[in-house]
Amino acid sequence: MEDPDDYQIAVQTAMQMAERFGEDVAIMDNLSVLLLREVDSPCIEIIRCPADKTLIYLRKKRLGLINRFPSFSAKPEKRALRKKSAGATLG
């Protein structure tokens, strides 16, 4: 039997995931957390997404503000600006 702290961590993880994705989340018997739409076997708990989070997510998705393939870089790369020499001409 798993430690009660493991159950608590799984529930907290599922709650955060439901808010972030704007979807219902399932906790499986091995305490893994999956989106409910991806589950094909019985689960031990279902965490419902808060309604206000779902509406915000759907609105952003409709406007195209949701990036399906997020960038994994922590910071955007900065491009260095080149200085032109004093005698340079445009053209």
N, C-alpha and C positions, 0 to 999 in steps of 0.2 A: 504494500500500500504506500502511496506517495505521501510525502510530508504535507501537512495542511498549508504550510507556507507556499508550496508549489501550486496548490489550487488558487491561493490568493493572487499569486503572480500571474497565473493564467487568466484569471478574471480581469485583473487590471490591464493586462496586455490586450485582451479582447475588447474591453471598453475603449481603450485608446485607438485600436484599429478600427472599430465601428465608427468612431467620430472622425477619424482621418479619411477613411474611404467612403463614408456616407452610406454604408451598407450594413446589413445584419451579419454577425460573425458567430461561428460555431466553435465550441471547445470540444475536442475529440477525447476519446477515452485515454489516450496517451498524453493528454494535456497540451497537444499541439493546437494552434489557433488557425482557423481557415475561414475565408469568406463563405457565407452560407450557400451561395450559388455554386461553389466549387465542391461541395460536400456530396458524396454518393453513398455514405454509410451512416449508421446511427451515431449521434453525438450525445454528450452528457449534458450540455448546456448551450443555450442560444442567447446571445447578447444582442438586443435590439438597438439599432441606431437611433439616436435622438432625432425627432422629426425636424427640428430646426437645422441640424447639420445636414440632413438629407436634402432639404430644400436648397441650402446654400451650395452644396455639391452639384446638384442638378442644374442650378442656374449657371454656375461657372462652366460646367461641361457644355451646356447649350451655347454659351458665348465663346467657347473655344479656349477658355483659360486653363483648362486641365491638360497637363502634358502627360500623354500616355507613357512615354519613355523618358523618365526624368534623367537629367544629367547627374552623374555620381561625383562630380568634382565639387569640392567644398567651396572654393572661391572661383569666380570667373577670372580668366586669364586677362592680365592687363597688357595692352600693347604699348610698347615704347614709342614715343614720338621722336622722329628724327629731326634734328636741328639742321636748318639750311645754313650754308655758309653765307657770309656777308655779301659775297660777290655773285651769288647765284641769281639767275634770271628765270622768269617763268616762261614756259613754252614747251 
